[in-house]
């Protein structure tokens, strides 16, 4: 695996790099050697945060973890990614493109996770065209963290979502 390590408000020391290689290196059994692992370390006040992004064809495996100690965050994020990979292995394999970055031994392993996705409720609703600002107001009125709407300008289905710090994000499809 190829590591791309960067830091925000932190100097990435050799000790941190070796901890990342040691802990995240445990994931090597799941990926091919040419897989890129993007690691971003950041510090804000007392929060030590690590974000890991693994781009795969058609999918992205991503996890982040924060704690008071960067080394603890590194330990925790590795467990999260491993759990994600095992849980979604069957879905990744069904899409052959996505499994191109996965190690063949992991793909061939007959591991089944008991945490099956169980959709217990389906909602249907009319989507009147509106602008993103109006969609944010609707989202707030409903008390949700996201809102799906038809963009009046583009006539595409978009999603607005609430971010940390009381800000909003907009997801627009790209075909």
C-alpha positions as CSV (number, residue, x, y, z in Angstrom):
1,X,0.0,0.0,0.0
2,X,1.2,3.5,-0.7
3,X,0.7,6.0,2.1
4,X,0.0,9.7,1.5
5,X,0.3,11.3,4.9
6,X,-0.4,15.0,5.6
7,X,-0.9,17.1,8.7
8,X,-3.0,20.1,9.6
9,X,-1.7,22.1,12.5
10,X,0.6,19.3,13.3
11,X,4.1,18.2,12.3
12,X,4.0,14.6,11.1
13,X,6.9,13.1,13.0
14,X,8.7,9.9,12.2
15,X,7.1,8.4,15.3
16,X,3.6,9.2,14.0
17,X,4.5,7.8,10.5
18,X,5.8,4.6,12.0
19,X,2.7,4.2,14.1
20,X,0.5,4.7,11.0
21,X,2.5,2.2,9.0
22,X,2.4,-0.3,11.9
23,X,-1.4,0.0,12.6
24,X,-2.8,0.8,9.2
25,X,-0.3,-1.7,7.8
26,X,-2.5,-4.4,9.3
27,X,-5.0,-3.6,6.5
28,X,-2.5,-4.7,3.8
29,X,-4.0,-8.2,3.8
30,X,-7.2,-6.6,2.4
31,X,-5.7,-4.5,-0.4
32,X,-3.4,-4.8,-3.4
33,X,0.1,-3.3,-3.1
34,X,-0.8,-0.4,-5.4
35,X,-3.7,0.8,-3.3
36,X,-3.3,4.4,-2.0
37,X,-4.1,5.3,1.6
38,X,-4.7,9.0,2.2
39,X,-4.0,9.8,5.9
40,X,-4.7,13.3,7.3
41,X,-3.7,14.1,10.9
42,X,-5.1,17.3,12.4
43,X,-5.1,19.0,15.8
44,X,-7.7,21.5,17.0
45,X,-7.5,22.6,20.6
46,X,-7.4,19.3,22.6
47,X,-8.7,17.1,19.7
48,X,-6.3,14.8,17.9
49,X,-8.0,13.7,14.7
50,X,-7.1,11.2,12.0
51,X,-8.9,10.8,8.7
52,X,-8.2,7.9,6.4
53,X,-9.5,7.8,2.8
54,X,-9.0,4.8,0.5
55,X,-10.2,5.5,-3.0
56,X,-11.3,2.4,-4.9
57,X,-12.8,2.2,-8.3
58,X,-16.4,3.5,-7.9
59,X,-16.2,3.6,-4.1
60,X,-14.4,5.2,-1.2
61,X,-13.6,3.6,2.1
62,X,-13.4,6.4,4.7
63,X,-13.1,6.7,8.5
64,X,-12.2,9.3,11.0
65,X,-11.5,9.2,14.7
66,X,-10.6,11.7,17.3
67,X,-9.4,11.5,20.9
68,X,-7.0,13.3,23.2
69,X,-4.1,11.2,22.0
70,X,-3.1,10.8,18.3
71,X,-1.8,7.3,18.9
72,X,-5.2,6.2,20.4
73,X,-6.9,7.8,17.4
74,X,-4.7,5.8,15.0
75,X,-5.6,2.5,16.9
76,X,-9.3,3.2,16.7
77,X,-9.5,4.2,13.1
78,X,-7.8,1.0,12.0
79,X,-10.6,-1.0,13.7
80,X,-13.3,1.0,12.1
81,X,-11.9,0.5,8.5
82,X,-11.5,-3.2,9.1
83,X,-15.1,-3.5,10.4
84,X,-16.3,-1.6,7.3
85,X,-14.4,-3.8,4.9
86,X,-15.8,-7.0,6.4
87,X,-19.3,-5.7,6.6
88,X,-19.4,-4.5,3.1
89,X,-17.2,-7.1,1.4
90,X,-20.1,-8.8,-0.4
91,X,-21.4,-5.5,-1.8
92,X,-17.9,-4.5,-3.0
93,X,-17.5,-7.9,-4.7
94,X,-20.8,-7.6,-6.5
95,X,-19.5,-4.5,-8.1
96,X,-16.3,-6.0,-9.7
97,X,-14.8,-2.6,-10.3
98,X,-14.8,-1.8,-6.6
99,X,-13.2,-5.1,-5.7
100,X,-10.2,-4.5,-8.1
101,X,-8.3,-2.9,-5.2
102,X,-9.0,-5.7,-2.8
103,X,-6.6,-8.6,-2.2
104,X,-7.9,-11.7,-3.9
105,X,-7.5,-13.8,-0.7
106,X,-9.8,-11.5,1.1
107,X,-12.3,-11.6,-1.7
108,X,-12.2,-15.4,-1.8
109,X,-12.6,-15.7,2.0
110,X,-16.2,-16.9,2.8
111,X,-16.7,-14.4,5.6
112,X,-20.3,-13.3,6.3
113,X,-21.1,-10.5,8.7
114,X,-24.2,-10.9,10.9
115,X,-24.9,-7.2,10.6
116,X,-27.1,-7.4,7.6
117,X,-28.8,-4.2,6.4
118,X,-32.4,-4.3,7.3
119,X,-34.6,-1.5,6.0
120,X,-37.6,-1.2,8.3
121,X,-39.3,1.8,6.9
122,X,-39.7,3.4,3.4
123,X,-41.0,6.9,2.9
124,X,-42.4,8.4,-0.2
125,X,-43.0,12.1,-0.7
126,X,-43.6,14.7,-3.4
127,X,-40.5,16.7,-4.4
128,X,-41.5,20.2,-5.4
129,X,-38.7,22.2,-7.1
130,X,-36.9,24.6,-4.7
131,X,-33.6,26.3,-4.3
132,X,-30.9,25.0,-1.8
133,X,-31.6,27.8,0.7
134,X,-35.3,26.8,0.9
135,X,-34.3,23.2,1.2
136,X,-32.2,24.1,4.3
137,X,-35.1,25.9,5.8
138,X,-37.3,22.8,5.2
139,X,-34.7,20.6,6.7
140,X,-34.5,22.7,9.9
141,X,-38.3,22.8,10.1
142,X,-38.4,19.0,10.0
143,X,-35.5,18.7,12.5
144,X,-33.5,16.4,10.2
145,X,-29.8,16.3,9.4
146,X,-30.3,16.1,5.6
147,X,-33.0,16.9,3.1
148,X,-33.6,15.5,-0.4
149,X,-35.1,18.0,-3.0
150,X,-35.4,18.8,-6.7
151,X,-33.2,21.8,-7.5
152,X,-35.4,24.4,-9.3
153,X,-32.4,25.7,-11.3
154,X,-31.0,22.4,-12.6
155,X,-34.1,20.1,-12.2
156,X,-31.8,17.5,-10.6
157,X,-32.3,15.7,-7.3
158,X,-29.9,17.3,-4.7
159,X,-29.3,16.8,-1.0
160,X,-28.6,19.4,1.6
161,X,-27.1,18.3,4.9
162,X,-26.1,19.8,8.2
163,X,-22.4,19.9,9.0
164,X,-20.5,20.5,12.2
165,X,-20.3,24.2,13.3
166,X,-23.9,24.9,12.1
167,X,-23.0,25.0,8.4
168,X,-24.6,23.3,5.5
169,X,-23.5,21.2,2.6
170,X,-25.0,20.6,-0.8
171,X,-24.7,17.3,-2.8
172,X,-25.3,17.7,-6.6
173,X,-25.2,14.6,-8.8
174,X,-22.6,14.3,-11.5
175,X,-23.4,12.1,-14.4
